[in-house]
Amino acid sequence: MSRWFRGATKAAAPMVAEEEDRHLLQVEQALLKLLNDDIAEADKILKQQNSSYHHLGRGISSFISSMLAAEKELMKDAASILQTAENKTWEDMKTAQKSPTAFKSSIYPPGTEYLLCYAISQLTSAICAVLSGSVTGAMGGFFKLRKSFLTLDGIMDIESKYLQKRAASRRGSVASRKDAGSRSDKESVSLPFGGDGASLQAITTDDEKAAAGILNGIPGSPVLNRTQTSATTGSLQIPTRVESKLLDIDPASVGITSHTDVFIHSGTRLCYGILLLVFSMIDNPLFNRILYIVGFKGDRERGTRYLWQAARFNNFNSAIAGIVLLAYYNGLVGFCDILPTDEMADDDLSGYPRAKCHALLGDMRRRYPESKLWKMEEARMHSSNRNLAAAIKILAGNSDSQMKQIALINTFELSLSAMYSQDYDLTARSWIQAAELSTWSPTLYAYLTGVAYLESYRNVRQSDPAAAKGFKEKATEFLKKAPTMAGKQKVMAQNLPFDLYIVRKVQKWEERSKAWKVDMVDAIGASPLTEMVYFWGGMKKQDNVQLQQSLDILSWDRTSHAEKFKADLDETAIQAVLQAALIRNLGRYDEARKILQTEILPHDKNKFRGHLKDDWTCPSAHYEMAALAWVEKDLDGADQKAKVLDCQEWLVKTQKWPFEWVLDSRMSIKLTTSILTVKRHKKIMGF
């Protein structure tokens, strides 16, 4: 950290602590208005001054818009604004170090508040660069991400040393009260205040070449032998109290009370927690090699803990931490089937602490009653509780946000929920609306519209030929249009996974229709809509009626050429995996296992690979066996140890699958969470 807080600076106007604090408060209020859907007022406030905080506020506003919409042009605009903020905050940090009237903290060196702003600017602009689609931009983004990580790690280290010193002082002052003192000391030093993160060595030219080689897919790109070591590196009425008792320790009890100190404390934990959490969930060979080169290593448990700590305040950092936490739990973790089920599960922050999530959502809804984001999170919570009707009701009335990007993501959530609930008309209309609002994934939007019309066609194929004709034409239109738009969006010069999947899927149907001399829609086998429900984790959100409906539409009787599909291993495997997953969610475990053991597992793995085959079915069947073993461990009379070890065995087989397969990146999220869950459970149970 010493390199940040030394060296001469140019002569500059002295800073006045109270004025800077007013700027910080003003920007925080503006960003909270942004989250509360008061876009016009937020924009007006952010344009009133040219302080570092206002520059960063404008950058964050643009960044949020670009991330919600995931559109390249918005990302470019955000990156430009953030670069200006980065330059400004660095200059103000150096000025604050020398100005006698600048804010002085009893915890952090002068200028740390601007150093944090500098790190936030780098972090957000790095994310824009990685998602820009450009290989060069992505590579630069990773190295900027590294710089931000180093800065945050340094601030954490400063705070850690302060708390250690404070704890030592308290031990000395309460020596005569050993019992109470030891309890207080334990509370003080048990907080995960940095110091155990990985220090990152300087990036060399060879490192940059290695990263460039990986990003460009150059064969034989070098793998670095990098060793990671322990890190060494006024008058305003400000709300600083803890708003929610989500953790045991109040920051005020350790001296974190001033407005600026709270900003630094919560902001550092927010950003550091996001990085640790995201890095812990990446199980992609390309990204992992890049992260290894730049020295990153995730830690899900620490990351979630830091985010919960950041979520305790009545400020913008807290609100964003809350959004990230609920998105993580209701989205990524909620996507997984193998989660903690023991008595301590609700205290496992890296799992799914359901009670804490409900408390957090209630707190945020009270703070920001007009926020469309929090209403959307409320809908997601209902979905996680298998109440799709309540979710759809909220989402349907939550689409009138002043921010187009929030309206888009709300429509996306509504589309998914409609698809899970088997409302084909609403599904089609919602995906069409999503395509009108966003250009991020037109292939996916068109495909999902098409498969919704396909199910409507199958519903009336025999009973109402006139209506069936109309649905068939619409299904054909959207399904054929989908592949033509593939490749328009890329991440690190790579096509989106669903684009690859959809192009191959439609090509298979078109080739089959020519071979069979039938219309393409009649050459489609096992329900592609149910397949997408599976890929998006929708079966965990369906109630028993909806699960049964999904099971019913997998019947070959709904197809036009049932006998041909029954004789096709590729099609029967798709049907088998989907049936097994649905039946498992209905609690019929023996029946689900029998389907997998009969239809998929006896066959050689290579039979599921080849030209246009759905190669995801066999590894998914192995994962489903793991999920069955996990849920069965808690049944009366079950040998829990045997079931947990059986679960682990199937997970390892899936993780070490000898071939790549379509959408394996989605499975990797499940596998990473599942393996951590099993490891935790074995430790708790002592085996």
VOGU-3710 file (C-alpha; in Angstrom, 3 decimals, decimal comma):
1> msrwfrgatk> 0,000/0,000/0,000  2,945/2,331/0,575  3,280/3,079/-3,127  -0,221/4,581/-3,082  0,407/6,939/-0,210  3,650/8,694/-1,044  5,227/10,870/-3,686  4,857/14,500/-4,657  1,680/15,865/-6,166  0,963/18,899/-8,228
11> aaapmvaeee> -0,287/21,986/-6,453  -4,053/21,737/-6,139  -6,836/23,479/-4,291  -7,012/22,121/-0,729  -9,841/19,767/0,039  -12,397/20,544/2,708  -13,593/17,431/4,523  -17,153/18,630/5,080  -17,586/19,659/1,440  -16,292/16,309/0,179
21> drhllqveqa> -18,585/14,520/2,591  -21,532/16,497/1,210  -20,544/15,415/-2,305  -20,401/11,767/-1,221  -23,795/11,968/0,483  -25,303/13,722/-2,531  -24,074/11,026/-4,928  -25,216/8,219/-2,635  -28,679/9,764/-2,483  -28,752/10,114/-6,258
31> llkllnddia> -27,810/6,477/-6,809  -30,422/5,350/-4,312  -33,000/7,347/-6,253  -31,788/5,506/-9,343  -32,465/2,183/-7,645  -35,843/3,492/-6,474  -36,779/4,162/-10,118  -36,479/7,951/-9,913  -34,157/8,146/-12,913  -34,686/11,795/-13,813
41> eadkilkqqn> -33,932/13,117/-10,333  -30,895/10,848/-9,996  -29,483/12,109/-13,278  -30,126/15,713/-12,292  -28,225/15,327/-9,005  -25,281/13,514/-10,576  -24,762/16,363/-13,047  -24,683/19,103/-10,400  -20,983/18,828/-9,470  -17,686/17,597/-10,905
51> ssyhhlgrgi> -16,230/15,981/-7,812  -14,702/12,496/-7,965  -17,855/11,169/-6,379  -20,058/12,737/-9,037  -17,852/11,430/-11,835  -17,966/7,951/-10,339  -21,709/8,233/-9,759  -22,266/9,024/-13,435  -20,045/6,091/-14,343  -21,914/3,698/-12,052
61> ssfissmlaa> -25,258/4,871/-13,412  -24,085/4,153/-16,966  -22,548/0,857/-15,867  -25,786/-0,358/-14,256  -27,717/0,536/-17,401  -25,244/-1,300/-19,628  -25,142/-4,408/-17,416  -28,911/-4,715/-17,137  -29,299/-4,439/-20,896  -26,011/-6,206/-21,783
71> ekelmkdaas> -25,668/-4,100/-24,943  -22,320/-3,221/-26,475  -22,979/0,434/-27,246  -24,064/1,131/-23,701  -20,966/-0,670/-22,441  -18,732/1,529/-24,596  -20,380/4,672/-23,260  -20,050/3,426/-19,688  -16,376/2,540/-20,206  -15,639/6,068/-21,447
81> ilqtaenktw> -17,342/7,708/-18,446  -15,624/5,311/-16,043  -12,214/6,087/-17,524  -12,775/9,774/-16,795  -13,788/8,854/-13,242  -10,694/6,695/-12,880  -8,407/9,584/-13,845  -10,223/12,057/-11,593  -10,253/9,805/-8,514  -6,523/9,094/-8,823
91> edmktaqksp> -5,779/12,807/-8,934  -8,003/13,517/-5,930  -6,436/10,683/-3,975  -3,016/12,310/-4,341  -4,448/15,708/-3,438  -6,127/14,318/-0,311  -2,820/12,911/0,895  -1,318/16,398/1,049  -4,277/18,554/1,999  -4,388/19,378/5,735
101> tafkssiypp> -8,139/20,056/5,577  -9,053/16,811/3,820  -10,912/14,058/5,641  -8,797/12,292/8,270  -9,783/8,803/9,333  -8,640/7,018/12,476  -8,635/3,778/10,456  -7,492/4,482/6,914  -4,652/6,648/5,480  -5,604/9,993/3,880
111> gteyllcyai> -7,122/9,585/0,438  -8,360/6,007/0,925  -11,900/7,033/0,018  -10,644/8,144/-3,407  -8,500/5,056/-3,740  -11,649/2,996/-3,289  -13,403/5,088/-5,951  -10,410/4,472/-8,204  -10,704/0,709/-7,644  -14,456/0,779/-8,318
121> sqltsaicav> -13,859/2,653/-11,581  -11,301/0,050/-12,625  -13,497/-2,871/-11,610  -16,580/-1,680/-13,469  -14,694/-0,631/-16,601  -12,882/-4,002/-16,564  -16,209/-5,821/-16,575  -17,329/-3,723/-19,556  -14,100/-4,641/-21,361  -14,429/-8,385/-20,687
131> lsgsvtgamg> -18,021/-8,387/-21,981  -17,289/-6,171/-24,977  -16,724/-9,105/-27,311  -13,204/-7,974/-28,235  -10,291/-10,285/-27,409  -7,927/-7,340/-26,951  -10,441/-5,490/-24,812  -11,092/-8,576/-22,701  -7,396/-9,132/-22,085  -6,967/-5,518/-21,001
141> gffklrksfl> -10,030/-5,905/-18,809  -8,544/-8,863/-16,949  -5,375/-6,981/-16,133  -7,354/-3,926/-15,017  -9,401/-6,299/-12,882  -6,171/-7,466/-11,323  -5,178/-3,906/-10,424  -8,555/-3,326/-8,811  -8,224/-6,547/-6,845  -4,792/-5,494/-5,581
151> tldgimdies> -6,117/-2,141/-4,437  -9,064/-3,668/-2,610  -6,825/-6,266/-1,002  -4,581/-3,462/0,228  -7,476/-1,573/1,821  -8,652/-4,767/3,481  -5,148/-5,280/4,859  -5,095/-1,761/6,344  -8,411/-2,377/8,080  -7,251/-5,780/9,296
161> kylqkraasr> -4,186/-4,292/10,955  -6,297/-1,593/12,596  -8,675/-4,176/14,044  -5,857/-6,398/15,221  -4,288/-3,424/17,001  -7,655/-2,510/18,513  -8,215/-6,072/19,674  -4,773/-6,187/21,288  -5,511/-2,918/23,084  -8,829/-4,234/24,364
171> rgsvasrkda> -7,192/-7,426/25,634  -4,814/-5,318/27,689  -7,592/-3,135/29,093  -9,834/-5,981/30,221  -7,204/-8,395/31,526  -8,970/-8,568/34,867  -12,197/-9,678/33,154  -10,974/-12,802/31,394  -14,271/-14,397/30,537  -15,933/-11,306/29,100
181> gsrsdkesvs> -12,684/-10,134/27,582  -11,968/-13,371/25,759  -15,469/-13,329/24,327  -15,071/-9,732/23,075  -11,643/-10,446/21,665  -12,937/-13,454/19,796  -15,661/-11,349/18,230  -13,213/-8,681/17,174  -10,607/-10,885/15,559  -12,920/-13,433/13,972
191> lpfggdgasl> -14,116/-11,025/11,308  -12,570/-11,961/7,944  -10,754/-8,674/7,456  -8,381/-9,562/4,629  -4,812/-10,592/5,258  -5,446/-14,106/3,952  -5,967/-13,237/0,331  -3,472/-14,059/-2,388  -0,887/-11,420/-3,195  -0,501/-10,860/-6,886
201> qaittddeka> 2,902/-10,667/-8,456  3,779/-8,143/-11,110  2,563/-8,983/-14,592  5,446/-9,609/-16,944  5,606/-9,480/-20,719  5,573/-13,265/-20,765  2,383/-13,212/-18,690  0,713/-10,881/-21,174  1,777/-13,086/-24,076  0,461/-16,163/-22,296
211> aagilngipg> -2,905/-14,527/-21,652  -3,097/-13,305/-25,227  -2,370/-16,806/-26,459  -5,162/-18,281/-24,376  -7,660/-15,627/-25,440  -6,819/-16,167/-29,096  -6,809/-19,950/-28,810  -3,159/-20,323/-29,797  -2,052/-23,971/-29,383  0,769/-24,540/-26,935
221> spvlnrtqts> 0,196/-21,313/-25,046  2,444/-21,329/-21,966  1,100/-22,143/-18,532  2,696/-20,099/-15,805  4,187/-21,572/-12,687  2,955/-18,869/-10,380  3,139/-19,303/-6,641  0,602/-17,477/-4,531  1,665/-16,157/-1,139  -0,134/-14,414/1,731
231> attgslqipt> -1,020/-10,781/1,171  1,127/-8,066/2,678  0,328/-5,650/0,480  -19,364/16,907/10,617  -22,402/18,507/10,857  -24,419/16,445/8,413  -26,901/13,960/9,833  -25,588/10,763/8,263  -27,286/7,392/8,788  -24,537/4,993/9,930
241> rvesklldid> -26,369/2,533/12,140  -26,868/-1,076/11,134  -30,226/-1,423/9,431  -30,572/-5,218/9,662  -29,261/-7,651/12,229  -27,909/-9,966/9,563  -24,561/-10,532/11,286  -23,638/-10,555/14,934  -21,167/-7,679/15,074  -22,054/-4,006/14,689
251> pasvgitsht> -19,293/-2,089/12,849  -19,849/0,827/15,218  -18,530/-1,374/18,025  -15,122/-1,426/16,335  -15,032/2,300/15,564  -16,480/2,336/12,041  -18,902/5,225/12,561  -18,107/8,214/10,335  -19,909/8,522/7,018  -16,734/8,243/4,937
261> dvfihsgtrl> -15,398/5,311/6,967  -18,703/3,484/6,474  -18,440/4,186/2,736  -14,923/2,724/2,612  -15,778/-0,258/4,802  -18,966/-1,211/2,923  -17,632/-0,379/-0,539  -14,478/-2,430/-0,121  -16,449/-5,423/1,105  -18,941/-5,066/-1,711
271> cygilllvfs> -16,332/-5,088/-4,469  -13,963/-7,573/-2,855  -16,856/-9,898/-2,051  -18,157/-9,791/-5,635  -14,722/-10,666/-7,018  -14,169/-13,558/-4,609  -17,662/-14,914/-5,252  -17,526/-14,668/-9,040  -14,047/-16,182/-9,282  -15,121/-19,085/-7,061
281> midnplfnri> -17,923/-20,004/-9,461  -15,932/-20,019/-12,687  -15,324/-23,553/-13,913  -14,485/-22,802/-17,516  -11,043/-23,912/-18,789  -10,455/-20,712/-20,790  -11,375/-18,362/-17,944  -9,581/-20,484/-15,363  -6,310/-20,333/-17,270  -6,583/-16,568/-17,593
291> lyivgfkgdr> -7,454/-16,152/-13,915  -4,487/-18,361/-13,016  -2,142/-16,168/-15,042  -3,312/-12,938/-13,467  -3,241/-14,534/-10,025  -6,911/-14,711/-9,066  -8,403/-17,300/-6,758  -12,001/-17,212/-5,607  -13,421/-18,008/-2,191  -17,190/-18,415/-2,051
301> ergtrylwqa> -17,469/-18,500/1,730  -15,461/-15,301/2,248  -17,081/-13,606/-0,706  -20,626/-14,126/0,534  -19,629/-13,125/4,079  -18,154/-9,836/2,857  -21,313/-9,134/0,881  -23,526/-9,756/3,907  -21,329/-7,368/5,874  -21,683/-4,747/3,141
311> arfnnfnsai> -25,475/-5,188/3,104  -25,964/-3,891/6,665  -25,952/-0,146/5,994  -28,458/2,347/4,707  -26,371/3,352/1,694  -25,901/2,565/-1,967  -23,167/-0,009/-1,334  -25,566/-1,892/0,897  -28,321/-1,852/-1,713  -26,015/-3,223/-4,420
321> agivllayyn> -24,726/-5,880/-2,024  -28,328/-6,891/-1,397  -29,051/-7,135/-5,123  -25,942/-9,246/-5,687  -26,755/-11,563/-2,777  -30,342/-12,191/-3,815  -29,341/-12,641/-7,463  -26,749/-15,167/-6,311  -29,099/-17,101/-4,024  -32,287/-16,973/-6,111
331> glvgfcdilp> -30,460/-17,235/-9,421  -27,205/-19,168/-9,370  -27,610/-21,142/-6,136  -31,316/-21,590/-6,777  -30,313/-23,106/-10,124  -28,588/-25,998/-8,287  -30,198/-29,180/-6,959  -27,602/-30,305/-4,420  -27,649/-27,837/-1,520  -27,201/-28,116/2,262
341> tdemadddls> -30,087/-29,788/4,077  -28,653/-30,168/7,595  -29,742/-28,252/10,686  -27,031/-25,627/10,110  -27,967/-25,034/6,474  -29,556/-21,666/7,211  -26,252/-20,444/8,625  -24,258/-21,502/5,571  -23,828/-18,201/3,723  -22,338/-19,889/0,653
351> gyprakchal> -25,349/-22,223/0,398  -28,910/-20,916/0,594  -29,683/-19,214/3,960  -33,384/-18,910/3,246  -34,377/-17,034/6,416  -31,629/-14,457/5,951  -32,652/-13,937/2,332  -36,259/-13,285/3,359  -35,078/-10,817/6,011  -32,821/-9,041/3,537
361> lgdmrrrype> -35,560/-8,761/0,918  -38,043/-7,408/3,476  -35,502/-4,844/4,638  -34,741/-3,642/1,114  -38,400/-3,487/0,105  -39,080/-1,238/3,104  -36,157/1,018/2,241  -36,931/1,280/-1,482  -40,679/0,720/-1,894  -40,800/2,051/-5,467
371> sklwkmeear> -37,786/0,117/-6,727  -38,609/-2,176/-9,624  -35,439/-4,164/-8,922  -36,606/-5,196/-5,471  -40,082/-6,033/-6,689  -38,413/-8,263/-9,259  -36,367/-9,936/-6,512  -39,593/-10,488/-4,595  -40,972/-12,251/-7,657  -37,841/-14,406/-7,865
381> mhssnrnlaa> -38,290/-15,344/-4,224  -41,824/-16,512/-4,986  -40,458/-18,576/-7,889  -37,895/-20,153/-5,578  -40,804/-21,127/-3,315  -42,557/-22,788/-6,287  -45,203/-20,072/-6,459  -44,988/-19,023/-10,101  -48,482/-17,519/-10,109  -47,444/-14,955/-7,476
391> aikilagnsd> -44,208/-14,268/-9,341  -45,994/-13,675/-12,633  -48,505/-11,355/-10,980  -45,694/-9,158/-9,599  -43,671/-9,199/-12,819  -46,685/-8,407/-15,003  -47,295/-5,242/-12,961  -43,638/-4,292/-12,734  -42,819/-3,570/-16,372  -43,293/0,209/-16,408
401> sqmkqialin> -39,862/1,191/-15,099  -38,421/4,541/-16,147  -35,210/2,687/-16,958  -35,507/0,656/-20,147  -32,897/-1,792/-18,913  -34,891/-2,681/-15,803  -37,999/-3,120/-17,942  -36,000/-5,544/-20,107  -34,761/-7,738/-17,295  -38,247/-7,746/-15,781
411> tfelslsamy> -39,632/-8,920/-19,122  -36,929/-11,590/-19,280  -37,940/-12,874/-15,840  -41,607/-12,789/-16,816  -40,839/-14,787/-19,964  -39,004/-17,475/-17,995  -41,727/-17,676/-15,364  -44,421/-17,965/-18,042  -42,414/-20,747/-19,701  -42,072/-22,645/-16,411
421> sqdydltars> -45,797/-22,266/-15,724  -46,710/-23,752/-19,143  -48,516/-20,595/-20,296  -47,502/-20,790/-23,952  -49,343/-17,684/-25,129  -47,781/-15,477/-22,444  -44,405/-17,096/-23,072  -44,477/-16,255/-26,776  -45,709/-12,702/-26,247  -43,121/-12,037/-23,542
431> wiqaaelstw> -40,164/-13,282/-25,588  -41,295/-11,190/-28,544  -41,364/-8,170/-26,227  -37,884/-9,043/-24,913  -36,581/-9,043/-28,483  -38,051/-5,570/-29,011  -36,321/-4,242/-25,886  -32,905/-5,836/-26,322  -30,456/-6,915/-29,015  -28,302/-9,003/-26,683
441> sptlyayltg> -29,536/-12,507/-27,614  -31,973/-12,346/-30,539  -31,328/-16,003/-31,389  -32,462/-17,131/-27,947  -35,513/-14,865/-27,944  -36,681/-16,094/-31,349  -36,068/-19,748/-30,485  -37,991/-19,572/-27,217  -40,854/-17,833/-29,004  -40,840/-20,608/-31,581
451> vaylesyrnv> -40,908/-23,485/-29,098  -43,807/-21,825/-27,238  -45,784/-21,722/-30,485  -44,766/-25,347/-31,108  -46,429/-26,456/-27,873  -49,541/-24,458/-28,763  -49,538/-26,230/-32,142  -49,249/-29,641/-30,505  -52,117/-28,819/-28,137  -54,571/-28,419/-31,042
461> rqsdpaaakg> -52,837/-30,422/-33,789  -55,601/-33,002/-33,931  -58,550/-31,168/-32,366  -58,478/-27,844/-34,257  -56,683/-27,987/-37,638  -57,335/-24,314/-38,433  -55,789/-23,040/-35,197  -53,008/-25,600/-35,521  -52,075/-24,219/-38,925  -51,613/-20,720/-37,519
471> fkekateflk> -49,459/-21,897/-34,610  -47,425/-24,083/-36,949  -46,670/-21,167/-39,245  -45,567/-18,986/-36,335  -43,417/-21,758/-34,867  -41,758/-22,301/-38,235  -41,159/-18,572/-38,714  -39,412/-18,021/-35,391  -37,484/-21,296/-35,311  -36,057/-20,719/-38,778
481> kaptmagkqk> -35,261/-17,083/-38,001  -33,340/-17,905/-34,823  -30,136/-19,353/-36,389  -29,860/-16,482/-38,874  -29,181/-14,050/-36,011  -26,574/-16,174/-34,234  -23,109/-14,747/-33,690  -24,174/-11,105/-33,485  -23,134/-11,010/-29,830  -19,858/-12,458/-28,585
491> vmaqnlpfdl> -17,958/-12,603/-25,311  -14,167/-12,665/-25,694  -14,670/-13,331/-29,425  -16,652/-16,491/-28,584  -20,233/-17,151/-29,673  -22,812/-17,322/-26,911  -23,363/-20,950/-25,768  -27,087/-20,895/-26,464  -26,429/-19,568/-29,982  -24,302/-22,648/-30,707
501> yivrkvqkwe> -26,890/-24,956/-29,190  -29,803/-23,425/-31,119  -28,019/-23,394/-34,470  -27,197/-27,090/-34,122  -30,669/-27,953/-32,864  -32,494/-26,276/-35,748  -30,049/-27,731/-38,266  -30,845/-31,214/-36,949  -34,554/-30,633/-37,394  -34,100/-29,231/-40,898
511> erskawkvdm> -31,976/-32,184/-42,008  -34,493/-34,601/-40,512  -37,422/-32,863/-42,226  -35,708/-33,235/-45,590  -34,907/-36,899/-44,957  -38,433/-37,674/-43,811  -40,046/-35,343/-46,362  -42,146/-33,573/-43,708  -42,470/-30,014/-42,446  -39,719/-28,992/-40,021
521> vdaigasplt> -42,123/-28,542/-37,114  -43,279/-32,148/-37,536  -39,663/-33,351/-37,418  -39,202/-32,060/-33,867  -39,109/-34,744/-31,182  -39,057/-34,437/-27,395  -40,455/-31,111/-26,174  -37,794/-28,432/-26,752  -39,664/-26,109/-24,375  -39,291/-28,600/-21,508
531> emvyfwggmk> -35,653/-28,954/-22,482  -35,193/-25,199/-22,007  -37,048/-25,331/-18,691  -34,441/-27,905/-17,612  -31,501/-25,814/-18,801  -32,761/-22,759/-16,906  -33,447/-24,647/-13,675  -37,183/-24,138/-13,992  -38,178/-27,526/-12,605  -37,137/-26,343/-9,134
541> kqdnvqlqqs> -39,696/-23,555/-9,466  -42,664/-25,574/-10,673  -45,351/-26,844/-8,317  -46,676/-30,387/-8,614  -49,345/-29,441/-11,151  -46,830/-27,696/-13,404  -44,333/-30,543/-13,037  -47,008/-32,972/-14,163  -47,904/-30,712/-17,102  -44,266/-30,676/-18,157
551> ldilswdrts> -44,215/-34,449/-17,877  -47,348/-34,747/-19,991  -46,002/-32,694/-22,903  -43,054/-35,104/-23,178  -45,429/-37,818/-24,396  -44,653/-39,093/-27,874  -48,406/-38,989/-28,583  -48,096/-35,216/-29,022  -45,618/-35,631/-31,891  -46,368/-36,315/-35,519
561> haekfkadld> -44,056/-39,319/-35,945  -43,988/-41,074/-32,588  -42,636/-44,439/-33,798  -39,628/-42,848/-35,481  -38,747/-40,881/-32,371  -39,082/-43,959/-30,145  -36,445/-45,704/-32,285  -33,976/-42,802/-32,092  -31,562/-43,012/-29,110  -30,834/-39,283/-29,374
571> etaiqavlqa> -34,507/-38,451/-28,862  -35,251/-41,103/-26,236  -32,238/-39,898/-24,213  -33,554/-36,315/-24,214  -36,954/-37,534/-23,087  -35,424/-39,777/-20,401  -33,304/-37,059/-18,758  -36,210/-34,626/-18,698  -38,636/-37,238/-17,360  -36,191/-38,310/-14,644
581> alirnlgryd> -35,624/-34,724/-13,507  -39,356/-34,001/-13,370  -40,182/-37,237/-11,563  -37,368/-36,581/-9,060  -38,911/-33,191/-8,291  -42,252/-34,972/-7,805  -40,616/-37,179/-5,161  -40,741/-40,480/-7,093  -37,059/-41,311/-6,761  -37,048/-45,026/-7,608
591> earkilqtei> -38,995/-44,352/-10,800  -36,585/-41,594/-11,846  -33,552/-43,832/-11,245  -35,095/-46,683/-13,225  -35,587/-44,421/-16,253  -31,932/-43,339/-16,232  -30,638/-46,871/-15,669  -32,783/-48,236/-18,460  -32,675/-45,560/-21,151  -29,219/-43,950/-20,892
601> lphdknkfrg> -26,650/-45,434/-18,506  -26,366/-48,895/-20,150  -25,245/-47,306/-23,445  -21,665/-46,438/-24,368  -20,905/-42,713/-23,949  -19,807/-42,437/-27,561  -23,277/-43,338/-28,825  -24,500/-39,953/-27,625  -21,893/-38,076/-29,655  -21,774/-37,353/-33,350
611> hlkddwtcps> -23,208/-35,163/-36,067  -25,885/-32,832/-34,589  -26,546/-35,138/-31,635  -27,623/-33,764/-28,261  -24,453/-34,722/-26,429  -25,605/-33,142/-23,143  -27,899/-36,022/-22,227  -25,401/-38,625/-20,970  -23,414/-36,299/-18,624  -26,720/-34,822/-17,437
621> ahyemaalaw> -27,963/-38,322/-16,623  -24,899/-38,799/-14,405  -25,655/-35,533/-12,638  -29,268/-36,627/-12,144  -28,028/-39,803/-10,454  -26,040/-37,625/-8,060  -29,101/-35,469/-7,355  -31,160/-38,580/-6,598  -28,570/-39,934/-4,164  -28,415/-36,557/-2,406
631> vekdldgadq> -32,155/-36,242/-1,821  -32,436/-39,903/-0,789  -29,856/-39,509/1,998  -32,503/-37,807/4,154  -35,183/-40,490/3,723  -36,175/-42,628/6,689  -33,970/-45,697/6,950  -31,428/-44,461/4,397  -27,701/-45,116/4,851  -26,742/-41,455/4,763
641> kakvldcqew> -23,008/-42,031/4,425  -23,462/-44,441/1,536  -25,825/-42,051/-0,249  -23,488/-39,059/0,195  -20,530/-41,052/-1,133  -22,663/-42,291/-4,044  -23,616/-38,685/-4,805  -19,983/-37,647/-4,726  -19,005/-40,480/-7,064  -21,543/-39,459/-9,698
651> lvktqkwpfe> -20,499/-35,808/-9,410  -16,835/-36,671/-9,937  -17,746/-38,754/-12,990  -19,654/-35,814/-14,426  -16,911/-33,317/-13,593  -14,267/-35,514/-15,265  -16,368/-36,147/-18,357  -13,936/-37,042/-21,160  -15,569/-34,833/-23,795  -16,807/-31,277/-24,059
661> wvldsrmsik> -20,531/-30,982/-24,677  -23,009/-28,291/-25,560  -23,888/-26,025/-22,621  -21,334/-27,713/-20,344  -20,673/-24,256/-18,863  -24,177/-24,305/-17,333  -23,556/-27,689/-15,800  -20,250/-26,434/-14,370  -22,163/-24,003/-12,122  -24,180/-26,888/-10,701
671> lttsiltvkr> -21,120/-29,076/-10,285  -19,057/-26,449/-8,481  -21,838/-25,778/-5,973  -22,680/-29,467/-5,581  -19,112/-30,557/-4,885  -18,682/-27,812/-2,283  -21,962/-28,868/-0,657  -20,925/-32,523/-0,448  -17,497/-31,595/0,906  -19,102/-29,437/3,598
681> hkkimgf> -21,571/-32,176/4,530  -18,848/-34,810/4,860  -16,912/-32,509/7,161  -19,967/-31,872/9,351  -20,826/-35,577/9,558  -17,230/-36,647/10,122  -16,693/-38,865/7,099
//
